[in-house]
Amino acid sequence: MEKEVAYMNLRDFEFFHALGEVLSFTQVAHQFGVSQPTISHAMKRLEAYYDCDLIKKDPSHRFVVLTKEGEILKTYVRHILYEFTVLQRAIEHARQDQVYVGFPPMIRARILPGLLTEEGAVELISSFELVSGGSKALLLKLLSGQLEFSLIGSVTPLVHPNLTVKQLYQRDFYIFVAKENPLAQKKEISFEEALDYPFVLLENDFVHTKAFQNLSDKYRKKARILFRFSDAHTIGQMVKSNVGITLMTDFLPFQDMKGLVKIPLASEDKVSFYVQYAYLRNAVLSDKLLVLIDMLDKLSQKDQSEPS
């Protein structure tokens, strides 16, 4: 007599993943708005399919415990559900003919003007759904399938097993001071010495904050931060007025450098700002995105060949 074939469905995986997190049938049933028997039947289907026990009740019978096989399944189910979510979003975006592209504000301000000089670029870029935000937030959206493509800034080269990444730019960070500031005569400066002066910085969701924090952590001096702003122009004006100094990359130069002095950091404190684009490794890129990638690559090559 043939063995009865066991079946399962994606919902069973969702129930199991939740049960593996909270270890309570009652809580999972409440979370999904279903009855406890619905959860129990789902677990039985999974156990029948894999022909093993995945859960067992603890002595109090109030909670469940995953078996060794259950722990293995939990690890894989998390990945399966992640891939399914990304797949759903990719198909939905394709069905609606929408391409979501992440553009951090500072990178956008530097790159977009150069792109828009290319023939056909205005029409191309206007066809995308441009999403603004900090690089960290955009990276999370990219990994979850909310974006098809994103430019991302970082203080170390971006590496992720799920992503294809291409570096476009690498720029050093500098200390910027007013021409009247005592530091203005220096050819280079250690970050420890810079900590003797008050800072005006970008807000916390910028990559620059990570660079500043990494340097600050090297020394025992506590940084004195007077103000944080969301735009480099305001910071440039404050520094020019000698209110404070700032740590900034020259990737996006201040609109008016008159009255400002750019001081390189000493070799032991050098930090770089990396700009790269990224997309999911298994993504099927649209023709429009392939054109954008070609434009970005050419713009980067052109910028690298020109003197800073």
C-alpha positions in Angstrom: 0.0 0.0 0.0 1.4 3.4 -1.0 2.3 5.8 1.7 -0.1 8.8 1.9 1.6 12.0 0.5 1.8 14.8 3.1 1.2 18.4 1.9 2.0 21.7 3.4 1.7 25.4 2.4 3.5 28.7 2.8 1.1 29.7 5.6 2.3 26.7 7.6 5.8 28.1 7.4 4.6 31.5 8.6 2.8 29.9 11.6 5.9 27.8 12.4 8.3 30.7 12.2 6.1 32.7 14.6 5.8 29.7 16.9 9.6 29.3 16.9 9.8 32.9 18.1 7.2 33.0 20.9 6.8 29.3 21.7 3.1 29.7 22.4 0.2 28.4 20.4 -2.1 31.0 22.0 0.1 33.9 21.1 0.6 32.7 17.5 -3.2 32.2 17.1 -3.8 35.7 18.4 -1.1 37.2 16.2 -2.7 35.8 13.0 -6.3 36.0 14.1 -7.0 32.3 13.8 -7.9 29.5 16.2 -5.4 27.4 18.1 -6.5 24.2 16.3 -5.6 26.0 13.0 -2.0 26.3 14.3 -2.0 22.8 15.6 -3.1 21.4 12.2 -0.4 23.4 10.5 2.3 21.9 12.8 0.9 18.4 12.2 1.1 18.9 8.4 4.7 20.0 8.7 5.6 17.1 10.9 3.9 14.7 8.5 5.7 16.2 5.5 9.2 16.0 7.2 8.3 12.7 9.0 9.7 13.9 12.3 8.7 15.7 15.5 9.4 19.5 15.2 8.0 20.6 18.6 7.3 19.2 22.0 5.5 20.6 25.0 7.4 21.7 28.1 6.4 20.0 31.4 4.0 22.9 32.3 2.2 22.5 28.9 2.0 26.3 28.7 4.7 26.6 26.1 6.4 24.5 23.4 10.0 23.7 22.7 11.6 23.1 19.3 13.3 19.8 18.7 16.6 19.6 17.0 14.8 19.1 13.7 12.6 22.1 14.6 15.6 24.3 15.2 16.9 23.3 11.7 13.6 24.1 10.1 13.3 27.4 11.8 16.7 28.5 10.4 15.7 27.7 6.8 12.1 28.9 7.1 13.4 32.4 8.0 15.3 32.5 4.8 12.4 31.0 2.7 10.0 33.7 4.0 12.5 36.4 3.4 13.0 35.3 -0.2 9.2 34.9 -0.7 8.7 38.5 0.5 11.3 39.8 -1.8 9.9 37.8 -4.7 6.4 39.2 -4.1 7.6 42.8 -4.1 9.7 42.2 -7.3 6.7 40.8 -9.2 4.4 43.5 -7.9 6.8 46.3 -9.0 7.2 44.6 -12.4 3.5 44.2 -12.8 2.9 47.9 -12.1 6.0 48.9 -14.2 7.5 50.6 -11.2 11.3 50.8 -10.5 12.2 52.0 -7.1 15.7 53.6 -6.8 17.3 54.8 -3.6 19.1 58.1 -3.6 20.7 59.4 -0.3 20.3 63.2 -0.3 24.0 64.1 -0.3 24.9 61.6 -3.0 21.9 62.7 -5.0 23.0 66.4 -4.8 26.5 65.4 -6.1 25.6 62.8 -8.8 22.2 63.9 -10.2 23.4 67.2 -11.8 26.1 65.2 -13.7 23.6 62.6 -14.8 21.1 65.0 -16.1 23.5 66.5 -18.6 23.5 63.1 -20.5 21.1 62.7 -23.5 17.9 61.1 -22.5 18.7 61.2 -18.8 15.9 63.5 -17.7 13.2 61.2 -19.3 15.0 58.1 -17.9 15.4 59.3 -14.3 11.9 60.8 -14.2 10.5 57.3 -15.0 11.9 55.9 -11.7 10.3 56.1 -8.3 13.1 57.9 -6.5 13.3 57.1 -2.8 15.2 59.5 -0.5 16.7 58.5 2.9 19.8 57.7 4.8 22.1 55.0 3.4 21.4 52.6 6.3 17.6 52.9 5.8 18.0 52.5 2.0 20.1 49.4 2.4 17.5 47.7 4.6 14.8 48.6 2.0 17.0 47.2 -0.8 17.5 43.9 1.1 13.8 43.6 1.8 12.9 44.1 -1.9 11.3 47.6 -1.4 13.9 49.0 -3.8 15.3 47.5 -7.0 18.5 49.5 -6.9 20.1 52.0 -4.6 23.1 54.3 -4.3 24.7 53.9 -0.8 27.3 55.7 1.2 29.5 54.0 3.8 32.8 54.4 5.7 33.9 50.9 4.6 33.3 49.2 1.2 29.9 47.7 1.2 30.0 43.9 1.2 26.8 41.7 1.5 26.2 38.1 0.3 22.8 39.0 -1.1 24.0 42.0 -3.1 25.9 42.9 -6.2 27.9 46.0 -5.4 29.9 48.4 -7.6 32.1 51.1 -6.0 31.9 54.5 -7.8 33.8 56.9 -5.6 36.2 56.9 -2.6 36.9 60.3 -1.0 38.8 61.2 2.2 37.3 63.0 5.1 38.7 66.3 6.1 38.5 68.8 8.9 37.0 72.1 7.6 37.7 75.3 9.6 37.3 79.0 9.1 40.2 81.0 7.7 40.4 82.8 11.0 40.6 79.6 13.1 44.0 78.9 14.7 44.0 75.5 13.0 43.8 77.0 9.5 47.6 77.2 9.2 48.0 73.4 9.7 49.0 71.1 6.8 47.4 68.2 8.5 45.7 67.5 11.9 45.2 64.6 14.2 41.6 64.0 15.2 42.7 64.1 18.8 43.8 67.7 18.4 40.6 68.6 16.5 38.6 67.4 19.5 39.8 70.5 21.4 37.4 72.5 19.2 33.6 72.5 19.1 31.9 70.8 16.1 29.0 71.5 13.8 27.9 68.2 12.2 25.4 66.5 9.9 22.4 64.8 11.6 22.7 61.3 12.9 21.2 59.5 9.9 24.2 60.5 7.7 27.2 58.2 7.1 29.4 61.1 8.3 28.1 60.4 11.8 29.6 56.9 11.7 33.0 58.3 10.6 32.9 60.9 13.4 31.9 58.2 16.0 34.7 55.8 14.8 37.3 58.5 15.2 35.9 59.7 18.5 36.0 56.2 19.9 39.8 56.1 19.4 40.3 58.9 22.0 39.2 59.5 25.5 38.3 63.1 24.9 34.6 63.8 24.6 33.6 65.7 21.5 31.7 68.9 22.0 29.0 69.1 19.4 27.2 72.4 19.2 24.8 71.8 16.3 23.6 69.2 13.9 22.0 70.1 10.6 20.6 68.1 7.6 22.3 70.1 4.9 26.0 70.7 4.2 25.4 74.4 3.1 24.2 75.4 6.6 27.2 73.7 8.2 29.6 75.5 5.8 28.1 78.8 6.8 28.4 78.1 10.5 32.0 76.9 10.1 32.8 80.0 7.9 31.5 82.2 10.8 34.0 80.3 13.1 31.2 79.0 15.3 32.8 75.6 15.1 34.7 73.1 12.9 33.4 70.1 11.0 34.4 66.7 9.7 33.2 66.4 6.1 34.1 64.6 2.9 34.8 66.7 -0.2 32.5 64.4 -2.2 30.0 67.2 -2.2 32.0 70.4 -2.0 30.6 73.3 -0.1 28.9 75.7 -2.5 31.3 78.5 -1.4 34.7 77.5 -0.2 35.8 81.2 0.2 36.7 81.6 3.9 37.0 77.9 4.5 40.1 75.8 4.9 40.3 72.1 4.2 42.8 70.2 6.4 43.7 66.6 5.8 43.6 64.2 8.7 46.9 62.7 9.9 47.7 59.3 8.4 46.7 57.4 11.6 43.2 59.0 11.5 42.4 58.9 7.8 38.9 57.8 7.0 37.2 57.4 3.6 33.7 57.9 2.3 32.7 55.2 -0.2 29.9 55.7 -2.7 28.6 52.6 -4.4 25.4 51.3 -6.1 23.9 47.9 -5.2 21.1 45.6 -6.2 20.0 42.1 -5.1 22.3 39.5 -6.5 19.5 37.5 -8.1 17.5 40.5 -9.4 16.4 40.7 -13.0 17.3 44.2 -13.9 15.0 46.2 -16.2 16.4 47.8 -19.4 16.0 51.2 -17.8 18.2 50.2 -14.8 20.9 48.9 -17.1 21.0 52.2 -18.9 21.2 54.0 -15.5 24.0 51.7 -14.4 25.9 52.5 -17.6 25.4 56.3 -17.0 26.7 56.0 -13.4 29.7 54.0 -14.5 30.6 56.5 -17.2 30.1 59.5 -14.8 32.3 57.9 -12.2 35.1 57.3 -14.8 34.8 60.8 -16.0 35.0 62.3 -12.5 38.0 60.1 -11.6 39.9 61.4 -14.7 39.4 65.0 -13.8 41.5 66.8 -11.2 39.9 67.2 -7.7 
